[in-house]
């Protein structure tokens, strides 16, 4: 992976962290350490490693999906929705 891709993944992970913090502030409570700590791993997997096509979720060559704990799902889903809207 080249330096440009690494920088882009770092930016995306930080964007996810911002979204998570905004969601926590809006909710008035929540877990911070897990979701914020997982942002780098989630970003690497979703934006680099996994094979997916948001326009064709039934694509036969789609990579395996990740199922996170419930407390992470809501925050990650918000970021995924935002990213998927950019791709369509």
PEJO-V465532 format. One record per residue. N is the residue number from 1. RES is the residue in three letters. SS is DSSP state (~ for helix, > for strand, _ for the rest). BURIAL is I if it has 16 or more other C-alpha atoms within 10 Angstrom, else O. D_FIRST is the distance of its C-alpha to the first C-alpha in Angstrom with 1 decimal. Layout:
N/RES/SS/BURIAL/D_FIRST
N/RES/SS/BURIAL/D_FIRST
This chain:
1/UNK/_/O/0.0
2/UNK/_/O/3.8
3/UNK/~/O/6.8
4/UNK/~/O/8.3
5/UNK/~/O/6.4
6/UNK/~/O/6.9
7/UNK/~/O/10.4
8/UNK/~/O/11.1
9/UNK/~/I/10.6
10/UNK/~/I/12.7
11/UNK/~/O/15.2
12/UNK/~/I/15.5
13/UNK/~/I/16.2
14/UNK/~/I/18.8
15/UNK/~/O/20.3
16/UNK/~/I/20.8
17/UNK/~/I/22.4
18/UNK/~/O/24.7
19/UNK/~/I/25.7
20/UNK/~/I/26.5
21/UNK/~/I/28.6
22/UNK/~/O/30.4
23/UNK/~/I/31.2
24/UNK/~/O/32.5
25/UNK/~/O/34.6
26/UNK/~/O/36.0
27/UNK/~/O/36.8
28/UNK/_/O/38.4
29/UNK/_/O/36.9
30/UNK/_/O/34.1
31/UNK/_/O/31.6
32/UNK/_/O/29.1
33/UNK/~/O/27.3
34/UNK/~/O/25.9
35/UNK/~/I/24.5
36/UNK/~/I/23.2
37/UNK/~/O/21.6
38/UNK/~/O/20.0
39/UNK/~/I/18.4
40/UNK/~/I/15.0
41/UNK/~/O/15.1
42/UNK/~/I/16.6
43/UNK/~/I/14.1
44/UNK/~/I/11.1
45/UNK/~/O/13.3
46/UNK/~/I/15.0
47/UNK/~/O/12.6
48/UNK/~/O/9.5
49/UNK/~/O/11.1
50/UNK/_/O/14.7
51/UNK/_/O/16.2
52/UNK/_/I/18.9
53/UNK/_/O/21.1
54/UNK/_/O/23.2
55/UNK/_/O/25.8
56/UNK/_/O/26.3
57/UNK/_/O/26.1
58/UNK/_/O/28.0
59/UNK/_/O/25.4
60/UNK/_/O/25.8
61/UNK/_/O/22.2
62/UNK/_/O/21.2
63/UNK/_/O/19.3
64/UNK/_/O/21.2
65/UNK/_/O/22.2
66/UNK/_/O/22.0
67/UNK/_/O/25.4
68/UNK/_/O/25.5
69/UNK/_/O/28.8
70/UNK/~/O/31.1
71/UNK/~/O/30.9
72/UNK/~/I/27.2
73/UNK/~/O/27.6
74/UNK/~/O/29.5
75/UNK/~/I/27.1
76/UNK/~/I/24.0
77/UNK/~/O/26.1
78/UNK/~/O/26.9
79/UNK/~/I/23.3
80/UNK/~/O/22.6
81/UNK/~/O/25.7
82/UNK/~/O/24.8
83/UNK/~/O/21.3
84/UNK/~/O/23.1
85/UNK/~/O/25.7
86/UNK/~/O/23.2
87/UNK/~/O/22.0
88/UNK/_/O/25.5
